[in-house]
Amino acid sequence: MGTEEAETPVNDSFSVTIPAAVGRDVDLEPGDRFRWRVTDDGQLAAELARERHGAADSLDPVDIGETDAVEITESYDWS
């Protein structure tokens, strides 16, 4: 990894721009997504969640049978 540290501002809609050098270092592509979380000690952590095309092409479908979402939902204790 070539980028040691980079800083960008947060705009009014809480968006940030990822510096080009950082994007290149992690092979960032349009459509890639981030998972954000705040750690117990207050640090912001971002994890790159790649959704590359064709990643699930080799998976076989699974038949879970018929379901009834209304029946399942009505069985919940909403109190």
ROLUMDO-14503 format. One record per atom (N, C-alpha, C): residue number from 1; residue in one letter; chain; atom name; x, y, z. Coordinates in steps of 0.001 Angstrom, whole numbers, plus 500000, padded with zeros to 6 digits. Atoms other than C-alpha are relative to their C-alpha. Layout:
N
> NUM/A/A/CA/X/Y/Z
...
! end
This chain:
79
> 1/M/A/N/500842/498821/500000
> 1/M/A/CA/500000/500000/500000
> 1/M/A/C/500887/501243/500000
> 2/G/A/N/499151/498842/500125
> 2/G/A/CA/501433/503314/498975
> 2/G/A/C/499550/501213/500788
> 3/T/A/N/500507/498823/499311
> 3/T/A/CA/499187/505825/500715
> 3/T/A/C/500082/499793/501501
> 4/E/A/N/499877/500137/498552
> 4/E/A/CA/500123/506345/504339
> 4/E/A/C/498867/500705/500723
> 5/E/A/N/501045/499241/499330
> 5/E/A/CA/497601/509006/505293
> 5/E/A/C/499429/501020/499031
> 6/A/A/N/500654/498996/500832
> 6/A/A/CA/495072/511223/503559
> 6/A/A/C/498839/500573/500793
> 7/E/A/N/501066/499316/499267
> 7/E/A/CA/492497/513718/504791
> 7/E/A/C/499085/500691/498999
> 8/T/A/N/500973/499322/500853
> 8/T/A/CA/489293/514960/503145
> 8/T/A/C/498900/500583/500871
> 9/P/A/N/501078/499393/499206
> 9/P/A/CA/486467/517222/504355
> 9/P/A/C/498685/499242/499842
> 10/V/A/N/501365/500522/500055
> 10/V/A/CA/482904/516134/505096
> 10/V/A/C/499119/501142/499504
> 11/N/A/N/500851/498917/500497
> 11/N/A/CA/480318/518088/503092
> 11/N/A/C/498682/500053/500769
> 12/D/A/N/501264/499780/499278
> 12/D/A/CA/476835/519252/504157
> 12/D/A/C/499113/498760/500092
> 13/S/A/N/500818/501220/499975
> 13/S/A/CA/475261/515874/503320
> 13/S/A/C/500774/498822/500601
> 14/F/A/N/499151/500996/499348
> 14/F/A/CA/477971/514002/505287
> 14/F/A/C/500700/499078/499010
> 15/S/A/N/499255/500767/500995
> 15/S/A/CA/479580/512743/502058
> 15/S/A/C/501469/500368/500078
> 16/V/A/N/498566/499737/500089
> 16/V/A/CA/483320/512433/501673
> 16/V/A/C/500495/499500/498650
> 17/T/A/N/499357/500456/501221
> 17/T/A/CA/485526/512065/498627
> 17/T/A/C/501200/499163/500389
> 18/I/A/N/498853/500864/499727
> 18/I/A/CA/487959/509180/498720
> 18/I/A/C/501148/500484/499130
> 19/P/A/N/498865/499528/500792
> 19/P/A/CA/491376/510452/497651
> 19/P/A/C/500386/498973/498928
> 20/A/A/N/499670/500887/501119
> 20/A/A/CA/492454/509021/494282
> 20/A/A/C/501096/499005/500364
> 21/A/A/N/498904/500904/499631
> 21/A/A/CA/495659/507561/495743
> 21/A/A/C/499499/498854/500871
> 22/V/A/N/500573/501041/499138
> 22/V/A/CA/493658/505668/498374
> 22/V/A/C/499180/499035/499149
> 23/G/A/N/500802/500847/500884
> 23/G/A/CA/491218/504387/495753
> 23/G/A/C/500856/499070/499157
> 24/R/A/N/499090/500845/500787
> 24/R/A/CA/494091/503132/493618
> 24/R/A/C/500637/498928/500875
> 25/D/A/N/499330/500954/499105
> 25/D/A/CA/495798/501466/496595
> 25/D/A/C/499119/498805/500346
> 26/V/A/N/500910/501098/499638
> 26/V/A/CA/492700/499383/497385
> 26/V/A/C/499222/499488/498789
> 27/D/A/N/500641/500442/501237
> 27/D/A/CA/491688/498847/493727
> 27/D/A/C/498499/500284/500027
> 28/L/A/N/501395/499588/499894
> 28/L/A/CA/488434/500739/494296
> 28/L/A/C/499394/500148/498610
> 29/E/A/N/500710/499894/501272
> 29/E/A/CA/485884/500517/491472
> 29/E/A/C/498609/500571/500237
> 30/P/A/N/501377/499523/499861
> 30/P/A/CA/482533/502222/490832
> 30/P/A/C/499083/498839/500381
> 31/G/A/N/500905/501040/499526
> 31/G/A/CA/479833/500257/492635
> 31/G/A/C/500471/499317/501271
> 32/D/A/N/499524/500542/498726
> 32/D/A/CA/482083/499133/495495
> 32/D/A/C/499312/500753/501126
> 33/R/A/N/500716/499401/498873
> 33/R/A/CA/480484/499815/498860
> 33/R/A/C/500857/499900/501261
> 34/F/A/N/499335/500021/498705
> 34/F/A/CA/481684/500548/502384
> 34/F/A/C/499002/499666/501094
> 35/R/A/N/500765/500208/498766
> 35/R/A/CA/480363/499255/505698
> 35/R/A/C/500648/500895/501044
> 36/W/A/N/499506/499056/499007
> 36/W/A/CA/480702/501903/508392
> 36/W/A/C/499581/499545/501387
> 37/R/A/N/500369/500267/498607
> 37/R/A/CA/480774/501370/512143
> 37/R/A/C/500848/500879/500907
> 38/V/A/N/499266/499259/498978
> 38/V/A/CA/481825/503240/515246
> 38/V/A/C/500408/498983/501049
> 39/T/A/N/499494/500966/499034
> 39/T/A/CA/484026/501201/517565
> 39/T/A/C/499649/500446/501414
> 40/D/A/N/500309/499691/498600
> 40/D/A/CA/483540/501048/521330
> 40/D/A/C/500786/501197/500525
> 41/D/A/N/499198/498866/499530
> 41/D/A/CA/486319/503604/521769
> 41/D/A/C/499801/501258/499147
> 42/G/A/N/500356/498794/500738
> 42/G/A/CA/484687/506074/519345
> 42/G/A/C/500705/500196/498672
> 43/Q/A/N/499317/499894/501288
> 43/Q/A/CA/486824/505396/516267
> 43/Q/A/C/499040/499630/498871
> 44/L/A/N/500791/500314/501178
> 44/L/A/CA/485204/505368/512824
> 44/L/A/C/500765/498969/499177
> 45/A/A/N/499365/501050/500793
> 45/A/A/CA/485947/502174/510892
> 45/A/A/C/499200/499796/498722
> 46/A/A/N/500641/500263/501287
> 46/A/A/CA/485199/501564/507219
> 46/A/A/C/500585/498720/499424
> 47/E/A/N/499571/501252/500610
> 47/E/A/CA/485332/498149/505582
> 47/E/A/C/499513/499987/498560
> 48/L/A/N/500360/500063/501407
> 48/L/A/CA/485376/497784/501812
> 48/L/A/C/499214/498719/499754
> 49/A/A/N/500880/501146/500269
> 49/A/A/CA/482480/495500/500815
> 49/A/A/C/499847/499889/498494
> 50/R/A/N/499997/500105/501463
> 50/R/A/CA/483152/494479/497247
> 50/R/A/C/498810/499197/499498
> 51/E/A/N/501075/500710/500679
> 51/E/A/CA/480287/493454/495007
> 51/E/A/C/500384/499919/498531
> 52/R/A/N/499530/500132/501377
> 52/R/A/CA/482083/492393/491881
> 52/R/A/C/499018/499147/499203
> 53/H/A/N/500950/500702/500867
> 53/H/A/CA/479924/491205/488989
> 53/H/A/C/500434/498557/499800
> 54/G/A/N/499734/501402/500250
> 54/G/A/CA/479647/487455/488616
> 54/G/A/C/500483/499218/501194
> 55/A/A/N/499462/500681/498820
> 55/A/A/CA/480764/486618/492139
> 55/A/A/C/499139/498821/500423
> 56/A/A/N/500894/501074/499564
> 56/A/A/CA/477701/484408/492737
> 56/A/A/C/499538/499120/498841
> 57/D/A/N/500447/500758/501170
> 57/D/A/CA/477397/482932/489244
> 57/D/A/C/500109/498493/500175
> 58/S/A/N/499794/501442/499854
> 58/S/A/CA/478668/479515/490340
> 58/S/A/C/499127/499385/501095
> 59/L/A/N/500845/500523/498928
> 59/L/A/CA/476160/479178/493210
> 59/L/A/C/498707/499427/499432
> 60/D/A/N/501263/500613/500398
> 60/D/A/CA/473170/476870/492810
> 60/D/A/C/498868/500573/500837
> 61/P/A/N/501136/499503/499219
> 61/P/A/CA/469702/478080/493832
> 61/P/A/C/499593/498989/501065
> 62/V/A/N/500459/500845/498901
> 62/V/A/CA/468266/476716/497073
> 62/V/A/C/498492/500164/500122
> 63/D/A/N/501449/499974/499853
> 63/D/A/CA/464584/475787/497341
> 63/D/A/C/499663/499890/501476
> 64/I/A/N/500364/500033/498579
> 64/I/A/CA/463316/476714/500814
> 64/I/A/C/498522/499692/500186
> 65/G/A/N/501410/500331/499913
> 65/G/A/CA/459760/475725/500003
> 65/G/A/C/499138/501246/500027
> 66/E/A/N/500952/498892/499978
> 66/E/A/CA/456660/477856/500255
> 66/E/A/C/499979/500634/501385
> 67/T/A/N/500096/499288/498725
> 67/T/A/CA/456470/480519/502956
> 67/T/A/C/498796/500930/499967
> 68/D/A/N/501122/499071/499870
> 68/D/A/CA/453655/482717/504206
> 68/D/A/C/500437/501108/500945
> 69/A/A/N/499472/498902/499195
> 69/A/A/CA/455042/486044/505385
> 69/A/A/C/498962/500556/500963
> 70/V/A/N/501047/499481/499117
> 70/V/A/CA/451685/487126/506838
> 70/V/A/C/499867/499098/501218
> 71/E/A/N/500122/500945/498885
> 71/E/A/CA/451376/483974/508948
> 71/E/A/C/501200/500104/500939
> 72/I/A/N/498792/499890/499180
> 72/I/A/CA/454963/484284/510142
> 72/I/A/C/499968/501291/500807
> 73/T/A/N/500039/498706/499320
> 73/T/A/CA/454543/487979/510981
> 73/T/A/C/498963/500013/501113
> 74/E/A/N/501049/500028/498978
> 74/E/A/CA/451304/487350/512875
> 74/E/A/C/500391/499163/501210
> 75/S/A/N/499569/500831/498872
> 75/S/A/CA/453100/484798/515056
> 75/S/A/C/500950/500741/500943
> 76/Y/A/N/499085/499227/499156
> 76/Y/A/CA/455443/487488/516457
> 76/Y/A/C/499267/500620/501182
> 77/D/A/N/500535/499304/498826
> 77/D/A/CA/454865/488894/519922
> 77/D/A/C/500470/501449/499904
> 78/W/A/N/499640/498607/500250
> 78/W/A/CA/454832/492626/519134
> 78/W/A/C/499922/500874/501245
> 79/S/A/N/500136/499173/498794
> 79/S/A/CA/454350/493752/522736
> 79/S/A/C/501325/500352/500615
! end
